[in-house]
Each structure stands twice: as C-alpha cells, then as structure tokens.
C-alpha cells in the first residue's frame, strides 16, 4: 500500500509541476528576476509587510502603496494570477489528502 500511496503522490506532484499555470509562473519569475526595479519593489513590499505585522497590523498605507505600484506592472499581475491558480490547485490537493487520511484513520478506529 505504501508504494501505491507514494506513486499516487508522485503523480500528483508531477501533474502540478507540469501544469501550464506552474510553468507560466516559472517563466514569469525568471523574466521578473531580470528587472531590477521590479525586484526592488517586491523586496520593499516584503519588508513593509513584515513591519506591518510587527506593528500589530497598524498603518497599512505603505503596504497598500507598494501593492498599488506593483498592480501597475503587467508581468507582476499575470504572475500573481498564475500563482493564485497554482495555490488553488495545492489547496485542493491538500483538502483531498486531509479528507483521505482523516477517513483512513477514523475507519481504523471503528474496526
């Protein structure tokens, strides 16, 4: 059974890695990495988000300003859209795996 589960997990991972949205993310991420201004803006956003959390979620103006700037950059917008699709796939797989293991564990409790 373990081999079967491992094979199924490998198959799921392969499907995700070969998906068009994941592949598009890789291409876009590579293109974005060559744009120094974009990468600096993304880094500023990461720092601002960390500071926002440290301040107890007070004063989100800087985060919102940086997000607004990034939303004006088409490659970033498309990347984020594709990344959201990948995250949705991962979430779906996670939910299914959680359901599977929950049922597996609970069925053994009733045997």
NORPE-V17440 format. One line per field, one symbol per residue. ss: DSSP state (h for helix, s for strand, l for the rest). phi: phi as a letter, one per 30 degrees, with the letter a starting at -180 (. if undefined). burial: I if it has 16 or more other ideal C-beta (glycine too) atoms within 10 Angstrom, else O. Layout:
ss = ???
phi = ???
burial = ???
This chain:
ss = lhhhhhhhhhhhhhhhhhlhhhhhhhhhhhhhhllhhhhhhhhhhhhhhhhhhhllllllhhhhhhhhhhlllhhhhhhhhhhhhhhhhhhhhhhhhhhhhhhhhhhhhhl
phi = .ddddddddedddddddcddddddedddddddddcddddddddddedddddedediichcedddddddddddceddddeddddddddddddddedddddedddddddddcd
burial = OOOOOOOOOOOOOOOOOOOOIIOIIOOIOOOIOOOOOIOOIIOIIOOIOOOIOOOOOOOOOOIOOIOOOIOOIOOIOOIOOIIOIIOOIOOOOOOOOOOOOOOOOOOOOOO
